[in-house]
Every structure is written in structure tokens, then in C-alpha cells.
Amino acid sequence: MHRSTTLNLILNQCPFALTLYEAHTPRDRDVFQSGIAAHAVLQAVIEHPDEDPKALAESAVRELVTKGRGFYGVPEPPMDVHAATEGRDVALRWLARDFDGIDPRWKAEVMLSVDREWNPCAHDKAWLHAIVDVVGPCEYEDEDFAADGVLVKDWKTSFATDDGALDSIQQKIQAVLVAAHYPDAAFIRRQVTSLRMVRTYTHDLWMDDEGAETLAQWRTDIEHVCAQADAVGPDGKRPARPGPRCGGCPYVLRCEAAREARPPWDGEEEWVHPGDIAVRYAVMVAMVAEMAKTLRHATKEAPIEVDGGTVGISIIEQRKPTPETAATLARAWFDPDDWNAWERENPEVLGMLAAMKPGAAQVKAIGGALYQSRGANKIDDWRERREALMGEALRVVESGRFGVQKS
């Protein structure tokens, strides 16, 4: 049986990632936890539309941190409290800010399956299967026409979610499954909702001749991906493709092909093709990013000492703008005789400066233009005046920076 989530591994990473998944290879699941929690909260709200969303959210968090959440009958360990409450907050913010909100007709976590002939079937007989976040009736109406359709909605917690998500294999699979299970729908309203950005991307796929052609092409595309998933070598493994797609792969640190993608020279070769170096570079960047996830968590309390330095979070001082930065820069630049009067007469200038959110680089550049160190307009105390402007316009704050620090 093929699932939309596992087929994503082939397209987003490589076929070997699916092999590692099927082998139950350990991976870092922390990145998924807040999203799982947000889904759990929204599922509870949809299933109990007459109850208080806040109370339902807290109940979902308690369930997650004490019992965990299972998938396909496989239990997951209890969730970290921080991840569970973060997901709760994401879901509740969306519920508070989204204009349309929850439709009481929606169904959450809907299991849809088809057999090899694309006919609806039970889960245990499925060739292709997906769990859809939301399925429910929807309508289209204008002055001349009205029609009943089916909504298929996918919640996303990634900040990077945009309208391109509607073109993903996951969305195409959900659409063809809904079309199989709801053959009388006049249209399918496909939606991807960014919970963090409170933004929904929508596409209505009408079940006319053009829509039928689109679904037929999507079914063909899905069959190609499923065929690639079925293409297993004599050793029971799928081929690995180390390179840029290693970025974001949860298995990169346990992947044989990635481990073998070391720097392709040992000091004896006279020349190495830049393309070979590029592949190794992409793999190593992905591996470093994956290792950083573990180390960030391990060094929350203190850095780890290594020979020659430390790895972890170090405290650095940074200059940051304040609510008065725009006014400070305007006062220095325009140098009015009566600042209060100038401020009343030029609110648009201050508004523009504030909207630009000037930081340390911009303040330094303005100081350089005002207090020049050379030429006809040179000022003897230019250094002191620049530093004074920086001190007045910015505040010094301490922040943490993760990385390697030499001793």
C-alpha cells in the first residue's frame, strides 16, 4: 500500500529515504511534534464544535504529553510539553484570527483509500491511501449559478508554506481520492492553510471535461511515483541519490550513501571535477544541519567542550533598534530648531522611517553621511559623534548564537 506521506519522501528526498523509512530507521521527530499537536487540537475542535476550543485544546495537550498520539495503530511516545503547547498555541491563534473559522459540517482526519483500479475500497485492501486533515461539503454561488462541491483542506505549520503547496504530490493524491469517493461533486475545493501565517491558498477543480483531464493526468503522475517506490533492487533497497535533496532529509545521518559522500580528494589527485565537489558539499551541508538539531537541544543548558573550543550556544552582544530609533535619526538628520514642532508637521517622515525598521547597519550608514571622516566636510570628532548616534539610536541586547567557538 502506498501512502501520500511516504511518497513525499521519494519526491522531496530520494527513493532510498523510503527504504530507510520502511526499515524503521530512527530519525529525529522533534521537528514534527508541534505540527502534530496543532492537528490534534484542530481535530478535537472539529469533532466537538459545540464545546469550548480552549478547553478542548488543553485536553488534547494533556493526552499528548501523557499518552502520545498513534498513527495507523502504531503508538507514539508521549510528546514533549514544549512542543505540545507550541502546537496548541498555533492552532488557537489560527482559530482566533481566521475569518471563516470552523464549519460544523467538516470531518477531521478522514481516511480515504482506492484499489489499483482507482475504485474506493476499505483501508486493508488499499493500493493508495491518505489521511486527509479535513473533508466536508462546500458551495459555489454567484448571480447566475450555484453548485455543491467537496472541500479538502490540509493544515500546514511550516512558515515556508505558500501557494506552491497546491501542486505537491500530496495535494494531488488527496484530490484524486476525494474525486473517487465523491463522484457526484460538481467541484473539489482544494485548500492548503498555513496556520502560522493565518493564510489559506485555494483552488477549485471543476468536474467538467477539463477537470477530468487534470485528474487523469494526476493519476498518471501518481502511478509513476508509485512505480518508482516499487522499484526495489536485488538487495531489497532503492537507489540513493546523494546531493542537494539530502537537505531536510530526516535520515541523512544514517544514510550509507551520504556517509560515503566524503570530500573526493586525499591530496594525491591533481584535479577533481567541480560537479563532484558540489555533490559532496550539498550532502555535508545537509548532515551539518541535521547534527545541529540534536546539538541545539543538547546544549540548551551549557556548551559542550571539545578539543580547542566549545560547540553550543554562546552569548553575544548586539545593537538593536528601539521604539525611538526613527525619531533619533530624524532629529540628527534634519537638525530642526524646534523638534516638537517639526515632529508635529512631519508625521509621514517618521512613519516612513519607522516602517523601514532601521538596524545597526542603517544607523551606521547615516552616521557616516552626517559625520564625515575625510574630504571638504570632514569633522574632527567624527568618530565620537558617530558612536554617540549609535548609542542613542540603538540599545545593546544579549542574544544566543549557536555554533563552534574557538578557545
Secondary structure by P-SEA (a helix, b strand, c coil): cccaaaaaaaaaccaaaaaaaaaccccccccaaaaaaaaaaaaaaaacccccaaaaaaaaaaaaacbbbbccccccccccaaaaaaaaaaaaaaaacccccccccccccccccccccccccccccccccccccbbbbbbcccccccbbbbbbbbbbccccccccccccaaaaaaaaaaaaacccccccbbbbbcccccbbbbbbbbccaaaaaaaaaaaaaaaaaaaaaacccccccccccccccccccccccccccccccccccccccccccaaaaaaaaaaaaaaaaaaaaaaaaaaccbbbbcccccccbbbbbbbbbccaaaaaaaaaacccccaaaaaaacaaaaaaaaaacccaaaaaaaaaaaccccccccccaaaaaaaaaaaaabbbbbbbbbccccc
